[in-house]
Amino acid sequence: MRGKKQLSISEEKKSQMIVKEVFKKTASLKLECDDWVEIKKLVMKQVAPSHRKVFSRRDQKTKNHPPLNMFENEMKDLYKEISGTGLVLRELDERREIYGRLFR
């Protein structure tokens, strides 16, 4: 497992601003999805890898996501404010039950 490179304060703020704009655009689409992981994946596909470091990483063994960090909670709130849909962080087993076998 590679170590996570620490971002300077200004780099982290820049990454957060970029990710926030993408979250706003994604929320304005008003998708019929309340799953945090699915929305996060959509956002992550639209931002450069260097800006993805503001997100927490899932556990390598269980593939479950840790509790959301402060920035992710802000994005979750922003998403609800714009789209009207509250996002839910589900365990992998629960997501498989809802969406079927996940191959991603």
Backbone as JSON Lines, residues from 0, in Angstrom:
{"i":0,"aa":"M","n":[0.85,-1.18,0.0],"ca":[0.0,0.0,0.0],"c":[0.89,1.24,0.0]}
{"i":1,"aa":"R","n":[0.62,2.13,-0.9],"ca":[1.4,3.35,-0.98],"c":[0.94,4.35,0.06]}
{"i":2,"aa":"G","n":[1.9,5.13,0.58],"ca":[1.55,6.15,1.56],"c":[0.81,7.3,0.9]}
{"i":3,"aa":"K","n":[-0.04,7.93,1.65],"ca":[-0.81,9.07,1.16],"c":[0.03,10.32,1.3]}
{"i":4,"aa":"K","n":[0.28,11.0,0.2],"ca":[1.06,12.23,0.24],"c":[0.22,13.33,0.9]}
{"i":5,"aa":"Q","n":[0.82,14.0,1.84],"ca":[0.14,15.09,2.53],"c":[0.06,16.31,1.61]}
{"i":6,"aa":"L","n":[-1.09,16.92,1.56],"ca":[-1.28,18.14,0.79],"c":[-0.98,19.33,1.68]}
{"i":7,"aa":"S","n":[-0.4,20.37,1.09],"ca":[-0.24,21.6,1.85],"c":[-1.63,22.2,2.04]}
{"i":8,"aa":"I","n":[-1.74,23.13,2.96],"ca":[-3.05,23.75,3.24],"c":[-3.64,24.37,1.98]}
{"i":9,"aa":"S","n":[-2.83,25.09,1.22],"ca":[-3.35,25.74,0.01],"c":[-3.72,24.72,-1.06]}
{"i":10,"aa":"E","n":[-2.96,23.63,-1.19],"ca":[-3.3,22.58,-2.16],"c":[-4.6,21.89,-1.76]}
{"i":11,"aa":"E","n":[-4.75,21.64,-0.47],"ca":[-5.96,20.98,0.01],"c":[-7.18,21.88,-0.21]}
{"i":12,"aa":"K","n":[-7.06,23.17,0.07],"ca":[-8.17,24.11,-0.15],"c":[-8.54,24.15,-1.63]}
{"i":13,"aa":"K","n":[-7.53,24.17,-2.5],"ca":[-7.77,24.19,-3.95],"c":[-8.51,22.92,-4.36]}
{"i":14,"aa":"S","n":[-8.06,21.78,-3.88],"ca":[-8.72,20.51,-4.19],"c":[-10.15,20.51,-3.69]}
{"i":15,"aa":"Q","n":[-10.37,21.02,-2.48],"ca":[-11.72,21.07,-1.92],"c":[-12.63,21.97,-2.76]}
{"i":16,"aa":"M","n":[-12.11,23.09,-3.23],"ca":[-12.91,24.01,-4.05],"c":[-13.3,23.33,-5.37]}
{"i":17,"aa":"I","n":[-12.36,22.62,-5.98],"ca":[-12.64,21.95,-7.25],"c":[-13.68,20.85,-7.05]}
{"i":18,"aa":"V","n":[-13.48,20.03,-6.03],"ca":[-14.42,18.94,-5.75],"c":[-15.8,19.5,-5.41]}
{"i":19,"aa":"K","n":[-15.84,20.59,-4.67],"ca":[-17.12,21.21,-4.3],"c":[-17.9,21.64,-5.54]}
{"i":20,"aa":"E","n":[-17.22,22.22,-6.52],"ca":[-17.89,22.64,-7.75],"c":[-18.46,21.44,-8.5]}
{"i":21,"aa":"V","n":[-17.72,20.35,-8.53],"ca":[-18.2,19.14,-9.19],"c":[-19.41,18.56,-8.44]}
{"i":22,"aa":"F","n":[-19.36,18.6,-7.11],"ca":[-20.5,18.14,-6.31],"c":[-21.73,18.99,-6.62]}
{"i":23,"aa":"K","n":[-21.57,20.29,-6.75],"ca":[-22.7,21.17,-7.07],"c":[-23.32,20.78,-8.4]}
{"i":24,"aa":"K","n":[-22.47,20.55,-9.41],"ca":[-22.97,20.17,-10.73],"c":[-23.68,18.82,-10.68]}
{"i":25,"aa":"T","n":[-23.1,17.88,-9.95],"ca":[-23.69,16.55,-9.84],"c":[-25.03,16.63,-9.11]}
{"i":26,"aa":"A","n":[-25.09,17.4,-8.04],"ca":[-26.34,17.54,-7.27],"c":[-27.43,18.19,-8.11]}
{"i":27,"aa":"S","n":[-27.05,19.13,-8.97],"ca":[-28.05,19.83,-9.79],"c":[-28.68,18.91,-10.83]}
{"i":28,"aa":"L","n":[-28.07,17.74,-11.08],"ca":[-28.65,16.77,-12.0],"c":[-29.86,16.07,-11.39]}
{"i":29,"aa":"K","n":[-29.98,16.15,-10.06],"ca":[-31.09,15.55,-9.3],"c":[-31.29,14.07,-9.68]}
{"i":30,"aa":"L","n":[-30.21,13.31,-9.55],"ca":[-30.23,11.88,-9.85],"c":[-31.08,11.14,-8.84]}
{"i":31,"aa":"E","n":[-31.63,10.03,-9.24],"ca":[-32.44,9.21,-8.33],"c":[-31.54,8.22,-7.61]}
{"i":32,"aa":"C","n":[-30.62,8.74,-6.85],"ca":[-29.66,7.9,-6.14],"c":[-29.38,8.55,-4.79]}
{"i":33,"aa":"D","n":[-29.45,7.75,-3.73],"ca":[-29.17,8.29,-2.4],"c":[-27.93,7.63,-1.79]}
{"i":34,"aa":"D","n":[-27.15,6.95,-2.62],"ca":[-25.98,6.22,-2.13],"c":[-24.72,7.08,-2.21]}
{"i":35,"aa":"W","n":[-24.11,7.32,-1.05],"ca":[-22.9,8.15,-0.98],"c":[-21.81,7.62,-1.9]}
{"i":36,"aa":"V","n":[-21.58,6.33,-1.89],"ca":[-20.47,5.76,-2.66],"c":[-20.68,5.97,-4.16]}
{"i":37,"aa":"E","n":[-21.9,5.78,-4.64],"ca":[-22.17,5.96,-6.07],"c":[-21.96,7.41,-6.5]}
{"i":38,"aa":"I","n":[-22.45,8.34,-5.69],"ca":[-22.27,9.76,-6.02],"c":[-20.79,10.14,-5.92]}
{"i":39,"aa":"K","n":[-20.11,9.64,-4.91],"ca":[-18.68,9.9,-4.75],"c":[-17.92,9.4,-5.98]}
{"i":40,"aa":"K","n":[-18.27,8.22,-6.48],"ca":[-17.6,7.68,-7.67],"c":[-17.82,8.57,-8.88]}
{"i":41,"aa":"L","n":[-19.05,9.07,-9.04],"ca":[-19.33,9.99,-10.15],"c":[-18.45,11.24,-10.06]}
{"i":42,"aa":"V","n":[-18.35,11.77,-8.86],"ca":[-17.55,12.98,-8.66],"c":[-16.06,12.69,-8.91]}
{"i":43,"aa":"M","n":[-15.59,11.57,-8.37],"ca":[-14.16,11.25,-8.49],"c":[-13.74,11.03,-9.94]}
{"i":44,"aa":"K","n":[-14.65,10.55,-10.77],"ca":[-14.34,10.36,-12.19],"c":[-14.15,11.69,-12.91]}
{"i":45,"aa":"Q","n":[-14.69,12.75,-12.33],"ca":[-14.65,14.06,-12.98],"c":[-13.52,14.96,-12.48]}
{"i":46,"aa":"V","n":[-12.79,14.53,-11.46],"ca":[-11.69,15.36,-10.94],"c":[-10.36,14.63,-11.13]}
{"i":47,"aa":"A","n":[-9.31,15.4,-11.24],"ca":[-7.97,14.84,-11.41],"c":[-7.57,14.03,-10.17]}
{"i":48,"aa":"P","n":[-6.76,13.0,-10.35],"ca":[-6.32,12.2,-9.21],"c":[-5.71,13.02,-8.07]}
{"i":49,"aa":"S","n":[-5.04,14.08,-8.4],"ca":[-4.4,14.9,-7.36],"c":[-5.42,15.57,-6.45]}
{"i":50,"aa":"H","n":[-6.65,15.72,-6.91],"ca":[-7.7,16.36,-6.1],"c":[-8.54,15.36,-5.33]}
{"i":51,"aa":"R","n":[-8.36,14.08,-5.58],"ca":[-9.15,13.04,-4.92],"c":[-8.7,12.78,-3.49]}
{"i":52,"aa":"K","n":[-7.6,13.36,-3.1],"ca":[-7.04,13.1,-1.77],"c":[-7.87,13.69,-0.64]}
{"i":53,"aa":"V","n":[-8.85,14.51,-0.97],"ca":[-9.71,15.07,0.07],"c":[-10.75,14.06,0.56]}
{"i":54,"aa":"F","n":[-10.86,12.93,-0.15],"ca":[-11.78,11.87,0.23],"c":[-11.08,10.83,1.1]}
{"i":55,"aa":"S","n":[-11.83,10.21,2.0],"ca":[-11.29,9.11,2.79],"c":[-11.24,7.87,1.9]}
{"i":56,"aa":"R","n":[-10.39,6.92,2.29],"ca":[-10.22,5.7,1.5],"c":[-10.9,4.53,2.19]}
{"i":57,"aa":"R","n":[-11.41,3.62,1.4],"ca":[-12.07,2.45,1.97],"c":[-11.03,1.47,2.52]}
{"i":58,"aa":"D","n":[-11.49,0.61,3.4],"ca":[-10.64,-0.42,3.98],"c":[-10.27,-1.43,2.89]}
{"i":59,"aa":"Q","n":[-8.99,-1.74,2.75],"ca":[-8.54,-2.62,1.68],"c":[-9.05,-4.05,1.81]}
{"i":60,"aa":"K","n":[-9.26,-4.52,3.03],"ca":[-9.71,-5.9,3.24],"c":[-11.23,-6.02,3.15]}
{"i":61,"aa":"T","n":[-11.95,-5.19,3.89],"ca":[-13.41,-5.32,3.94],"c":[-14.1,-4.58,2.8]}
{"i":62,"aa":"K","n":[-13.4,-3.63,2.18],"ca":[-13.95,-2.79,1.11],"c":[-15.04,-1.84,1.61]}
{"i":63,"aa":"N","n":[-15.21,-1.75,2.92],"ca":[-16.16,-0.81,3.49],"c":[-15.51,0.55,3.66]}
{"i":64,"aa":"H","n":[-16.33,1.57,3.63],"ca":[-15.82,2.94,3.78],"c":[-15.83,3.33,5.25]}
{"i":65,"aa":"P","n":[-14.82,4.08,5.66],"ca":[-14.79,4.55,7.05],"c":[-15.84,5.64,7.24]}
{"i":66,"aa":"P","n":[-16.06,6.06,8.47],"ca":[-16.97,7.2,8.67],"c":[-16.47,8.39,7.83]}
{"i":67,"aa":"L","n":[-17.41,9.19,7.37],"ca":[-17.06,10.33,6.52],"c":[-16.21,11.34,7.26]}
{"i":68,"aa":"N","n":[-15.25,11.93,6.54],"ca":[-14.45,12.99,7.15],"c":[-15.25,14.3,7.1]}
{"i":69,"aa":"M","n":[-14.71,15.34,7.68],"ca":[-15.42,16.61,7.8],"c":[-15.8,17.17,6.41]}
{"i":70,"aa":"F","n":[-14.87,17.12,5.48],"ca":[-15.14,17.63,4.13],"c":[-16.26,16.82,3.46]}
{"i":71,"aa":"E","n":[-16.2,15.5,3.59],"ca":[-17.22,14.65,2.98],"c":[-18.6,14.93,3.59]}
{"i":72,"aa":"N","n":[-18.66,15.17,4.89],"ca":[-19.94,15.53,5.52],"c":[-20.47,16.85,4.97]}
{"i":73,"aa":"E","n":[-19.56,17.81,4.71],"ca":[-19.98,19.08,4.12],"c":[-20.54,18.85,2.72]}
{"i":74,"aa":"M","n":[-19.92,17.96,1.94],"ca":[-20.38,17.68,0.58],"c":[-21.72,16.94,0.61]}
{"i":75,"aa":"K","n":[-21.89,16.09,1.59],"ca":[-23.15,15.36,1.77],"c":[-24.28,16.37,2.05]}
{"i":76,"aa":"D","n":[-24.01,17.33,2.93],"ca":[-24.99,18.37,3.26],"c":[-25.28,19.26,2.05]}
{"i":77,"aa":"L","n":[-24.23,19.62,1.32],"ca":[-24.39,20.45,0.12],"c":[-25.25,19.73,-0.91]}
{"i":78,"aa":"Y","n":[-24.98,18.44,-1.09],"ca":[-25.74,17.64,-2.05],"c":[-27.23,17.65,-1.69]}
{"i":79,"aa":"K","n":[-27.53,17.46,-0.4],"ca":[-28.93,17.45,0.04],"c":[-29.57,18.82,-0.16]}
{"i":80,"aa":"E","n":[-28.83,19.88,0.14],"ca":[-29.34,21.24,-0.02],"c":[-29.73,21.53,-1.46]}
{"i":81,"aa":"I","n":[-28.93,21.07,-2.41],"ca":[-29.17,21.36,-3.83],"c":[-30.17,20.39,-4.44]}
{"i":82,"aa":"S","n":[-29.99,19.1,-4.18],"ca":[-30.81,18.09,-4.85],"c":[-32.07,17.7,-4.09]}
{"i":83,"aa":"G","n":[-32.06,17.93,-2.77],"ca":[-33.17,17.5,-1.94],"c":[-33.07,16.04,-1.52]}
{"i":84,"aa":"T","n":[-31.99,15.38,-1.91],"ca":[-31.78,13.97,-1.59],"c":[-30.66,13.82,-0.58]}
{"i":85,"aa":"G","n":[-30.97,13.19,0.54],"ca":[-29.95,12.91,1.54],"c":[-29.17,11.67,1.15]}
{"i":86,"aa":"L","n":[-27.86,11.74,1.21],"ca":[-27.01,10.6,0.85],"c":[-26.78,9.71,2.06]}
{"i":87,"aa":"V","n":[-26.74,8.4,1.8],"ca":[-26.57,7.4,2.85],"c":[-25.28,6.62,2.6]}
{"i":88,"aa":"L","n":[-24.47,6.47,3.64],"ca":[-23.26,5.66,3.55],"c":[-23.63,4.24,3.95]}
{"i":89,"aa":"R","n":[-23.59,3.33,2.98],"ca":[-23.98,1.95,3.23],"c":[-22.75,1.04,3.24]}
{"i":90,"aa":"E","n":[-22.87,-0.06,4.0],"ca":[-21.83,-1.09,4.01],"c":[-21.87,-1.82,2.68]}
{"i":91,"aa":"L","n":[-20.77,-2.48,2.32],"ca":[-20.68,-3.18,1.05],"c":[-21.77,-4.23,0.89]}
{"i":92,"aa":"D","n":[-22.03,-5.01,1.93],"ca":[-23.06,-6.06,1.84],"c":[-24.44,-5.46,1.54]}
{"i":93,"aa":"E","n":[-24.73,-4.34,2.17],"ca":[-26.02,-3.68,1.94],"c":[-26.1,-3.15,0.51]}
{"i":94,"aa":"R","n":[-25.0,-2.61,0.01],"ca":[-24.97,-2.1,-1.36],"c":[-25.14,-3.24,-2.36]}
{"i":95,"aa":"R","n":[-24.53,-4.38,-2.09],"ca":[-24.68,-5.54,-2.98],"c":[-26.12,-6.03,-3.0]}
{"i":96,"aa":"E","n":[-26.77,-5.98,-1.84],"ca":[-28.16,-6.4,-1.75],"c":[-29.06,-5.49,-2.59]}
{"i":97,"aa":"I","n":[-28.78,-4.19,-2.55],"ca":[-29.59,-3.22,-3.28],"c":[-29.3,-3.25,-4.78]}
{"i":98,"aa":"Y","n":[-28.01,-3.24,-5.13],"ca":[-27.62,-3.09,-6.53],"c":[-27.24,-4.4,-7.22]}
{"i":99,"aa":"G","n":[-27.25,-5.51,-6.5],"ca":[-26.77,-6.76,-7.07],"c":[-25.27,-6.84,-6.89]}
{"i":100,"aa":"R","n":[-24.66,-7.83,-7.45],"ca":[-23.2,-8.01,-7.32],"c":[-22.49,-6.8,-7.91]}
{"i":101,"aa":"L","n":[-21.58,-6.21,-7.14],"ca":[-20.83,-5.03,-7.59],"c":[-19.5,-5.48,-8.16]}
{"i":102,"aa":"F","n":[-19.24,-5.15,-9.4],"ca":[-18.0,-5.57,-10.05],"c":[-17.0,-4.44,-10.16]}
{"i":103,"aa":"R","n":[-17.35,-3.25,-9.7],"ca":[-16.46,-2.1,-9.86],"c":[-15.39,-2.08,-8.84]}
